[in-house]
Amino acid sequence: MARFISGSVGVGGVNLKEDVRVIQEMLNRVPPGSSGPSPLLDTDGLVGPITIGAIRNFQQANLGFQDGRVDVNNKTIAKLNTFDTTPAATATVRFAHENPQDPLNPANPTDALDGLDTSAAPFPWLLAPNLGSNRIRLVNGGSFSLLTSNRNVATVEREVFGGTLGRLFTGLIIIRGISVGDAFISILDGIGNQVARLDVSVRRKRRMSVAFHYVKQPNIFSAANPGIQTSRNPGGEAGVVDQMNRIYLRQTNIEFSFVSARPLNINENLGIEVNTSLARLDGEWPRIVRHRSASAKFNVFFVRELETDLDGEPGNAAFSTSPTDTFDAITEIGGNRDCIFEDAAGNPLNLAETLSHEAGHALGELDDPNSKLLMFGTTDARGRKINKAQALRMNTNAAI
């Protein structure tokens, strides 16, 4: 049987923490009579004089030289593997969510918002932040080798804790983003079979500033003529943005920031609905969004009613006593990233979720037919998941 490492360990080596721990564990399996360490090494993943000394002693006794370094696929690790007992895989090895429950995701509560997309093909996928880390669970693979395809992009290590029996694997693995790019993590069993693979994308943190505008019509508003004045008022925006970040940050490495909130007085009589066409964003759309804040990448305008037809406007040929409610919110895809959001848009408890969906449009995404995803088109029926393809596009578009 065998263990494997991604890079060299010891004097002048790469010394990835996971690789160092593997060599420490392998040395501890060598009996003292074959120049194994006594006492046993602390498998802390750190290279120091004790670990290097144990490598030298093993090499001198078993190989006739002692350079204090274990290279990938070289004599020292080959000899260490003669003492290894790592088995072949007997059960499916897979990657899973660290915390599998997301109670705020009623459409799919077992698919947590942690940047892991287990539905990605051909291999599951994880987003890791550049110069940061992400954690997921490794199922049935705790004794196997974890290798990175490109240590300059991402590294991997098991999370361990110190117990009375030594350092024990918690079941979680840590993927650290070293630089922007793509890599993969391989899990090899004791006979060298790849029993699981995780694709990893490391991306920079992108920032999306948000400004909130509450359309008011103080010189027009009355019970008989409510106009387009929103019933909402400034307040609580920081909490909404925080909820948006719970959806976006680990899934896309996009962080929303609250810029401003203000009453927006518009004294033009625009009727009782903001009317626009979905495709052209014409009609009354430009008369509202021209008040955008230049300091924000995403501007949200709250109004009483938003429509793509005129059937709610008295005096219009299309007027109906039972007007249709065509859209809860409309957001310009790309471009100026303006959003007009009506008072009836979604469950008030899910305001941040609905705004997160609209932010997805601002980041270039269209509606998605999968109801488990954030970009599903129907308000209050969607999930909160952002899949691999969407996350990568969003992160790229957020830089614009």
Backbone hydrogen bonds in HBPLUS format (Angstrom, degrees):
<---DONOR---> <-ACCEPTOR-->    atom                        ^
c    i                          cat <-CA-CA->   ^        H-A-AA   ^      H-
h    n   atom  resd res      DA  || num        DHA   H-A  angle D-A-AA Bond
n    s   type  num  typ     dist DA aas  dist angle  dist       angle   num
A0002-ALA N   A0190-GLY O   2.73 MM 188  4.77 126.8  2.01 119.1 135.8     1
A0014-VAL N   A0008-SER O   3.01 MM   6  5.21 118.0  2.41 109.9 123.3     2
A0015-ASN N   A0008-SER O   2.88 MM   7  6.14 174.1  1.88 165.9 167.9     3
A0009-VAL N   A0070-VAL O   2.85 MM  61  5.09 157.5  1.90 143.4 150.9     4
A0070-VAL N   A0009-VAL O   2.67 MM  61  5.09 165.1  1.70 158.1 163.6     5
A0013-GLY N   A0010-GLY O   3.08 MM   3  5.15 165.2  2.10 125.7 122.9     6
A0011-VAL N   A0068-GLY O   2.90 MM  57  5.55 161.6  1.94 134.4 138.2     7
A0019-ASP N   A0016-LEU O   3.03 MM   3  5.27 113.4  2.49 103.2 119.1     8
A0020-VAL N   A0016-LEU O   2.91 MM   4  6.20 163.1  1.94 163.9 169.4     9
A0021-ARG N   A0017-LYS O   3.01 MM   4  6.24 160.1  2.05 148.1 153.4    10
A0022-VAL N   A0018-GLU O   3.01 MM   4  6.26 153.1  2.08 145.5 152.8    11
A0023-ILE N   A0019-ASP O   3.03 MM   4  6.36 163.0  2.06 155.3 158.2    12
A0024-GLN N   A0020-VAL O   2.90 MM   4  6.16 157.7  1.95 151.7 158.6    13
A0025-GLU N   A0021-ARG O   2.88 MM   4  6.12 158.0  1.93 150.6 156.3    14
A0026-MET N   A0022-VAL O   2.85 MM   4  6.12 155.6  1.91 149.8 157.3    15
A0027-LEU N   A0023-ILE O   2.87 MM   4  6.05 161.2  1.90 151.2 155.7    16
A0028-ASN N   A0024-GLN O   3.06 MM   4  6.25 150.3  2.15 141.8 149.9    17
A0029-ARG N   A0026-MET O   3.09 MM   3  5.25 145.2  2.21 100.9 111.2    18
A0030-VAL N   A0027-LEU O   3.04 MM   3  5.36 158.7  2.09 109.2 116.0    19
A0034-SER N   A0031-PRO O   2.85 MM   3  5.36 153.1  1.92 115.8 124.4    20
A0036-GLY N   A0031-PRO O   2.96 MM   5  5.03 142.6  2.10 123.8 126.0    21
A0035-SER N   A0032-PRO O   2.98 MM   3  4.82 151.2  2.06 111.1 110.2    22
A0044-ASP N   A0042-ASP O   2.81 MM   2  5.52 137.9  1.99 104.7  92.2    23
A0052-ILE N   A0048-GLY O   3.01 MM   4  6.20 172.4  2.02 163.1 165.7    24
A0053-GLY N   A0049-PRO O   2.85 MM   4  5.78 150.8  1.94 134.8 143.6    25
A0054-ALA N   A0050-ILE O   2.96 MM   4  6.20 148.9  2.06 143.3 151.3    26
A0055-ILE N   A0051-THR O   3.01 MM   4  6.35 150.9  2.10 147.5 155.3    27
A0056-ARG N   A0052-ILE O   2.95 MM   4  6.24 162.5  1.98 152.1 156.5    28
A0057-ASN N   A0053-GLY O   2.93 MM   4  6.15 164.6  1.95 151.3 155.2    29
A0058-PHE N   A0054-ALA O   3.05 MM   4  6.16 161.2  2.09 143.9 149.1    30
A0059-GLN N   A0055-ILE O   2.91 MM   4  6.12 165.0  1.93 154.0 158.5    31
A0060-GLN N   A0056-ARG O   2.90 MM   4  6.06 170.9  1.91 158.3 160.5    32
A0061-ALA N   A0057-ASN O   3.14 MM   4  6.22 164.0  2.17 147.4 151.4    33
A0062-ASN N   A0058-PHE O   2.97 MM   4  5.96 152.6  2.05 149.2 156.8    34
A0063-LEU N   A0059-GLN O   2.65 MM   4  5.01 151.8  1.72 145.0 150.1    35
A0064-GLY N   A0059-GLN O   3.04 MM   5  6.35 120.1  2.41 150.1 152.8    36
A0078-ALA N   A0074-ASN O   3.05 MM   4  6.17 156.1  2.11 155.4 162.9    37
A0079-LYS N   A0075-LYS O   2.96 MM   4  6.18 154.7  2.02 150.3 156.2    38
A0080-LEU N   A0076-THR O   2.90 MM   4  6.18 161.3  1.94 150.9 156.8    39
A0081-ASN N   A0077-ILE O   2.91 MM   4  6.03 147.6  2.02 142.8 150.7    40
A0082-THR N   A0079-LYS O   3.02 MM   3  5.37 152.6  2.09 107.4 116.0    41
A0083-PHE N   A0080-LEU O   3.00 MM   3  5.68 162.1  2.03 118.0 123.9    42
A0084-ASP N   A0081-ASN O   3.19 MM   3  4.77 158.4  2.24  94.5 101.0    43
A0190-GLY N   A0087-PRO O   2.80 MM 103  4.74 147.9  1.91 144.1 136.8    44
A0094-ARG N   A0139-VAL O   3.21 MM  45  5.32 154.6  2.28 137.7 145.3    45
A0139-VAL N   A0094-ARG O   2.90 MM  45  5.32 176.9  1.90 167.5 166.9    46
A0096-ALA N   A0137-ARG O   2.87 MM  41  4.96 160.3  1.91 144.1 147.2    47
A0137-ARG N   A0096-ALA O   2.84 MM  41  4.96 163.0  1.87 147.7 147.6    48
A0102-ASP N   A0109-PRO O   2.70 MM   7  4.76 150.8  1.78 145.5 152.1    49
A0105-ASN N   A0102-ASP O   2.87 MM   3  5.53 161.2  1.91 129.1 131.6    50
A0108-ASN N   A0105-ASN O   2.99 MM   3  5.59 145.9  2.10 117.1 126.5    51
A0111-ASP N   A0108-ASN O   3.15 MM   3  5.78 168.3  2.16 125.2 126.8    52
A0127-LEU N   A0115-GLY O   3.04 MM  12  5.13 144.7  2.17 127.6 138.5    53
A0117-ASP N   A0125-TRP O   2.78 MM   8  5.20 167.8  1.80 155.9 160.2    54
A0120-ALA N   A0117-ASP O   3.40 MM   3  5.68 165.4  2.42 105.8 110.0    55
A0125-TRP N   A0117-ASP O   3.09 MM   8  5.20 161.3  2.13 131.2 137.0    56
A0199-ASP N   A0124-PRO O   2.90 MM  75  6.18 161.8  1.93 166.1 160.1    57
A0126-LEU N   A0199-ASP O   2.86 MM  73  6.32 144.4  1.98 151.1 162.6    58
A0201-SER N   A0126-LEU O   3.01 MM  75  6.42 160.0  2.05 162.2 167.9    59
A0128-ALA N   A0201-SER O   2.91 MM  73  6.12 166.4  1.93 153.2 155.0    60
A0203-ARG N   A0128-ALA O   3.14 MM  75  6.59 150.0  2.23 158.4 167.5    61
A0132-GLY N   A0129-PRO O   3.00 MM   3  4.92 141.5  2.16 132.4 123.7    62
A0130-ASN N   A0203-ARG O   2.88 MM  73  5.32 152.9  1.95 139.4 135.7    63
A0131-LEU N   A0177-GLY O   2.82 MM  46  5.15 138.5  2.00 121.1 130.6    64
A0177-GLY N   A0132-GLY O   2.86 MM  45  5.48 158.1  1.91 147.3 154.7    65
A0134-ASN N   A0175-ILE O   2.95 MM  41  5.40 148.2  2.05 146.1 156.4    66
A0175-ILE N   A0134-ASN O   2.88 MM  41  5.40 173.2  1.89 168.2 169.8    67
A0136-ILE N   A0173-ILE O   3.17 MM  37  5.69 155.7  2.23 154.1 161.3    68
A0173-ILE N   A0136-ILE O   2.85 MM  37  5.69 163.6  1.87 165.1 170.0    69
A0138-LEU N   A0171-GLY O   2.86 MM  33  5.68 167.3  1.88 162.3 166.1    70
A0144-PHE N   A0141-GLY O   3.17 MM   3  5.43 159.1  2.22 111.5 117.9    71
A0145-SER N   A0188-LEU O   3.01 MM  43  5.17 154.7  2.07 159.5 155.5    72
A0188-LEU N   A0145-SER O   3.02 MM  43  5.17 156.1  2.08 141.3 148.4    73
A0147-LEU N   A0186-SER O   2.93 MM  39  5.15 168.6  1.94 153.6 157.1    74
A0186-SER N   A0147-LEU O   2.85 MM  39  5.15 158.3  1.90 148.5 154.9    75
A0149-SER N   A0184-PHE O   2.90 MM  35  5.44 148.3  2.00 160.6 169.2    76
A0153-VAL N   A0150-ASN O   2.99 MM   3  5.57 161.2  2.03 117.0 123.0    77
A0154-ALA N   A0150-ASN O   3.08 MM   4  6.35 168.9  2.10 165.4 165.3    78
A0178-ILE N   A0153-VAL O   2.75 MM  25  4.89 161.2  1.78 137.5 139.4    79
A0179-SER N   A0153-VAL O   3.36 MM  26  4.77 156.9  2.42 118.6 118.7    80
A0155-THR N   A0176-ARG O   3.09 MM  21  5.28 152.4  2.17 140.5 149.0    81
A0176-ARG N   A0155-THR O   2.94 MM  21  5.28 155.5  2.00 139.9 147.9    82
A0157-GLU N   A0174-ILE O   3.05 MM  17  5.38 140.3  2.21 141.2 152.5    83
A0174-ILE N   A0157-GLU O   2.80 MM  17  5.38 166.6  1.82 163.4 167.3    84
A0159-GLU N   A0172-LEU O   2.90 MM  13  5.53 162.8  1.93 158.0 152.1    85
A0170-THR N   A0159-GLU O   2.91 MM  11  5.82 174.3  1.92 161.2 159.8    86
A0161-PHE N   A0168-LEU O   2.96 MM   7  5.49 147.6  2.06 144.1 153.3    87
A0168-LEU N   A0161-PHE O   2.87 MM   7  5.49 162.9  1.90 157.4 156.8    88
A0163-GLY N   A0166-GLY O   2.83 MM   3  5.07 156.8  1.88 126.9 134.7    89
A0166-GLY N   A0163-GLY O   3.07 MM   3  5.07 158.7  2.12 111.2 111.8    90
A0181-GLY N   A0202-VAL O   3.20 MM  21  5.34 154.0  2.27 130.9 136.4    91
A0202-VAL N   A0181-GLY O   2.84 MM  21  5.34 173.6  1.85 168.7 170.1    92
A0183-ALA N   A0200-VAL O   2.95 MM  17  5.27 162.0  1.98 151.1 156.1    93
A0200-VAL N   A0183-ALA O   2.83 MM  17  5.27 168.5  1.85 152.2 148.2    94
A0185-ILE N   A0198-LEU O   2.76 MM  13  5.04 160.1  1.79 147.0 153.1    95
A0198-LEU N   A0185-ILE O   2.92 MM  13  5.04 155.5  1.98 143.5 151.4    96
A0187-ILE N   A0196-ALA O   2.94 MM   9  5.18 152.1  2.02 158.7 153.6    97
A0195-VAL N   A0187-ILE O   2.79 MM   8  5.72 151.7  1.87 161.6 170.8    98
A0189-ASP N   A0193-ASN O   2.98 MM   4  5.54 154.9  2.05 148.7 152.9    99
A0192-GLY N   A0189-ASP O   3.02 MM   3  5.34 163.6  2.05 116.3 118.8   100
A0206-ARG N   A0253-ASN O   2.92 MM  47  6.38 159.2  1.96 153.6 160.5   101
A0255-GLU N   A0206-ARG O   2.78 MM  49  6.18 164.9  1.80 161.5 164.2   102
A0208-MET N   A0255-GLU O   2.91 MM  47  6.12 159.3  1.95 142.3 146.0   103
A0257-SER N   A0208-MET O   2.91 MM  49  6.17 150.7  2.00 138.8 141.9   104
A0297-LYS N   A0209-SER O   3.04 MM  88  5.25 131.1  2.29 116.7 128.9   105
A0298-PHE N   A0209-SER O   2.97 MM  89  6.18 145.3  2.09 159.8 169.6   106
A0210-VAL N   A0257-SER O   2.80 MM  47  6.03 152.3  1.88 170.3 173.2   107
A0259-VAL N   A0210-VAL O   2.84 MM  49  5.55 165.6  1.86 161.0 156.7   108
A0211-ALA N   A0298-PHE O   3.02 MM  87  6.47 155.2  2.08 153.1 159.6   109
A0300-VAL N   A0211-ALA O   2.89 MM  89  6.23 169.4  1.90 168.6 172.1   110
A0212-PHE N   A0260-SER O   2.88 MM  48  6.18 166.8  1.90 147.7 151.4   111
A0262-ARG N   A0212-PHE O   3.10 MM  50  6.58 147.7  2.21 147.0 155.4   112
A0213-HIS N   A0300-VAL O   2.78 MM  87  6.03 153.8  1.85 166.8 173.7   113
A0302-PHE N   A0213-HIS O   2.82 MM  89  6.18 167.1  1.84 173.3 176.2   114
A0214-TYR N   A0262-ARG O   2.93 MM  48  6.16 166.8  1.95 156.8 159.1   115
A0264-LEU N   A0214-TYR O   2.70 MM  50  5.38 172.9  1.70 131.7 132.5   116
A0215-VAL N   A0302-PHE O   3.13 MM  87  5.94 156.3  2.19 153.1 159.2   117
A0230-THR N   A0215-VAL O   3.04 MM  15  5.83 159.1  2.08 159.8 164.8   118
A0216-LYS N   A0264-LEU O   2.78 MM  48  5.64 168.2  1.80 137.7 138.9   119
A0266-ILE N   A0216-LYS O   2.86 MM  50  6.16 164.8  1.88 173.5 173.3   120
A0220-ILE N   A0217-GLN O   2.98 MM   3  5.36 160.3  2.02 116.3 122.7   121
A0221-PHE N   A0217-GLN O   2.74 MM   4  5.46 170.6  1.75 174.1 171.9   122
A0222-SER N   A0225-ASN O   3.00 MM   3  4.88 136.6  2.19 114.0 121.2   123
A0304-ARG N   A0228-ILE O   3.02 MM  76  4.92 158.4  2.07 115.7 120.0   124
A0240-VAL N   A0236-GLY O   3.25 MM   4  6.61 151.5  2.34 146.9 154.9   125
A0241-VAL N   A0237-GLU O   2.90 MM   4  6.20 163.6  1.93 159.1 162.9   126
A0242-ASP N   A0238-ALA O   2.96 MM   4  6.14 150.1  2.05 140.1 148.8   127
A0243-GLN N   A0239-GLY O   3.05 MM   4  6.33 152.3  2.12 143.0 149.5   128
A0244-MET N   A0240-VAL O   2.97 MM   4  6.33 149.4  2.06 146.7 155.9   129
A0245-ASN N   A0241-VAL O   2.94 MM   4  6.26 149.0  2.04 147.2 155.4   130
A0246-ARG N   A0242-ASP O   3.10 MM   4  6.47 138.0  2.28 140.4 151.6   131
A0246-ARG N   A0243-GLN O   3.19 MM   3  5.06 125.8  2.50  91.0 104.8   132
A0247-ILE N   A0244-MET O   3.10 MM   3  5.25 133.1  2.33  97.8 110.3   133
A0248-TYR N   A0244-MET O   2.94 MM   4  6.21 157.2  1.99 148.6 155.6   134
A0249-LEU N   A0245-ASN O   2.84 MM   4  5.10 158.3  1.88 133.9 141.4   135
A0252-THR N   A0248-TYR O   2.76 MM   4  5.51 153.3  1.83 164.0 164.8   136
A0253-ASN N   A0249-LEU O   2.79 MM   4  4.57 138.4  1.96 125.5 135.7   137
A0274-VAL N   A0305-GLU O   2.97 MM  31  6.23 164.5  1.99 141.4 145.9   138
A0307-GLU N   A0274-VAL O   2.87 MM  33  6.04 170.8  1.88 162.9 161.3   139
A0284-GLU N   A0275-ASN O   2.88 MM   9  5.59 158.6  1.93 169.0 176.3   140
A0276-THR N   A0307-GLU O   3.13 MM  31  6.61 146.5  2.25 149.5 159.3   141
A0281-LEU N   A0277-SER O   2.87 MM   4  5.19 145.0  2.00 137.7 145.7   142
A0285-TRP N   A0282-ASP O   3.08 MM   3  5.48 154.5  2.15 139.4 136.5   143
A0287-ARG N   A0284-GLU O   3.16 MM   3  5.26 126.5  2.47 100.0 114.2   144
A0288-ILE N   A0285-TRP O   3.01 MM   3  5.48 148.4  2.11 113.4 122.6   145
A0289-VAL N   A0285-TRP O   3.06 MM   4  6.30 167.3  2.08 167.1 166.9   146
A0290-ARG N   A0286-PRO O   3.22 MM   4  5.72 136.6  2.42 131.6 137.3   147
A0291-HIS N   A0288-ILE O   3.29 MM   3  6.23 167.2  2.31 122.4 125.6   148
A0292-ARG N   A0289-VAL O   3.02 MM   3  5.44 144.9  2.15 122.7 121.5   149
A0296-ALA N   A0293-SER O   3.28 MM   3  5.66 168.0  2.29 113.1 115.4   150
A0299-ASN N   A0337-ARG O   3.39 MM  38  6.69 153.4  2.46 142.2 149.7   151
A0339-CYS N   A0299-ASN O   2.82 MM  40  6.06 142.4  1.96 163.0 174.0   152
A0301-PHE N   A0339-CYS O   2.74 MM  38  6.04 159.3  1.78 158.6 165.9   153
A0341-PHE N   A0301-PHE O   2.80 MM  40  5.92 167.9  1.81 158.1 160.1   154
A0303-VAL N   A0341-PHE O   3.00 MM  38  6.15 156.0  2.06 141.8 147.1   155
A0343-ASP N   A0303-VAL O   2.96 MM  40  6.28 122.9  2.30 148.0 164.4   156
A0313-GLU N   A0310-LEU O   3.14 MM   3  5.52 169.0  2.16 117.0 120.0   157
A0320-SER N   A0311-ASP O   2.69 MM   9  5.22 146.1  1.80 153.7 143.4   158
A0316-ASN N   A0313-GLU O   3.11 MM   3  5.76 155.0  2.18 140.6 142.5   159
A0319-PHE N   A0316-ASN O   2.97 MM   3  5.24 164.7  1.99 117.4 119.6   160
A0342-GLU N   A0328-ASP O   3.05 MM  14  5.76 171.7  2.05 169.9 172.4   161
A0330-ILE N   A0340-ILE O   3.03 MM  10  5.56 154.7  2.10 152.2 160.2   162
A0340-ILE N   A0330-ILE O   2.97 MM  10  5.56 158.9  2.01 160.5 163.8   163
A0332-GLU N   A0338-ASP O   2.87 MM   6  5.50 160.5  1.91 160.9 167.0   164
A0337-ARG N   A0334-GLY O   3.02 MM   3  5.43 141.1  2.18 147.7 143.3   165
A0345-ALA N   A0342-GLU O   3.10 MM   3  5.46 160.6  2.14 118.2 120.0   166
A0350-ASN N   A0347-ASN O   2.69 MM   3  5.19 151.5  1.77 118.7 128.7   167
A0351-LEU N   A0348-PRO O   3.36 MM   3  5.19 152.6  2.44 109.6 106.1   168
A0353-GLU N   A0350-ASN O   3.07 MM   3  5.13 117.3  2.48  96.9 112.5   169
A0354-THR N   A0350-ASN O   2.96 MM   4  6.27 162.4  1.99 160.9 165.0   170
A0355-LEU N   A0351-LEU O   2.88 MM   4  6.10 160.8  1.91 152.8 158.8   171
A0356-SER N   A0352-ALA O   2.82 MM   4  5.91 141.4  1.97 136.8 147.8   172
A0357-HIS N   A0353-GLU O   2.99 MM   4  6.33 148.3  2.09 143.6 151.5   173
A0358-GLU N   A0354-THR O   3.05 MM   4  6.41 159.1  2.09 146.5 151.8   174
A0359-ALA N   A0355-LEU O   2.78 MM   4  6.03 148.1  1.88 144.0 153.7   175
A0360-GLY N   A0356-SER O   2.99 MM   4  6.28 138.6  2.17 139.1 149.6   176
A0360-GLY N   A0357-HIS O   3.02 MM   3  5.08 125.3  2.32  95.2 109.8   177
A0361-HIS N   A0357-HIS O   3.30 MM   4  6.83 142.6  2.45 142.1 151.2   178
A0361-HIS N   A0358-GLU O   3.05 MM   3  5.13 122.2  2.39  96.2 110.3   179
A0362-ALA N   A0358-GLU O   3.05 MM   4  6.47 155.7  2.11 146.7 153.5   180
A0363-LEU N   A0359-ALA O   2.96 MM   4  6.24 130.6  2.21 138.2 151.6   181
A0365-GLU N   A0360-GLY O   2.97 MM   5  5.53 162.5  2.00 148.0 143.1   182
A0364-GLY N   A0361-HIS O   2.81 MM   3  5.05 158.5  1.86 115.1 116.7   183
A0368-ASP N   A0375-MET O   2.67 MM   7  5.22 155.6  1.73 126.1 130.4   184
A0373-LEU N   A0370-ASN O   3.11 MM   3  5.74 167.2  2.13 120.9 124.7   185
A0383-GLY N   A0371-SER O   2.87 MM  12  6.15 116.4  2.28 136.5 152.3   186
A0376-PHE N   A0373-LEU O   3.18 MM   3  5.57 162.5  2.21 115.7 116.3   187
A0374-LEU N   A0385-LYS O   2.78 MM  11  5.26 165.5  1.80 143.8 143.6   188
A0381-ALA N   A0378-THR O   3.27 MM   3  5.62 154.7  2.34 128.0 127.8   189
A0391-ALA N   A0387-ASN O   2.85 MM   4  5.99 165.8  1.87 161.8 166.5   190
A0392-LEU N   A0388-LYS O   3.04 MM   4  6.25 164.2  2.06 159.8 162.7   191
A0393-ARG N   A0389-ALA O   3.13 MM   4  6.32 161.8  2.17 146.9 152.0   192
A0394-MET N   A0390-GLN O   2.82 MM   4  5.96 168.9  1.83 158.1 161.7   193
A0395-ASN N   A0391-ALA O   2.98 MM   4  6.10 165.5  2.00 148.2 152.1   194
A0396-THR N   A0392-LEU O   3.14 MM   4  6.29 158.1  2.19 142.6 148.3   195
A0397-ASN N   A0393-ARG O   2.84 MM   4  6.07 165.9  1.86 158.3 162.4   196
A0398-ALA N   A0394-MET O   2.84 MM   4  5.95 145.5  1.95 151.9 160.7   197
A0399-ALA N   A0396-THR O   3.24 MM   3  5.72 155.4  2.31 108.9 115.8   198
A0400-ILE N   A0397-ASN O   3.05 MM   3  5.50 159.5  2.10 112.4 118.8   199
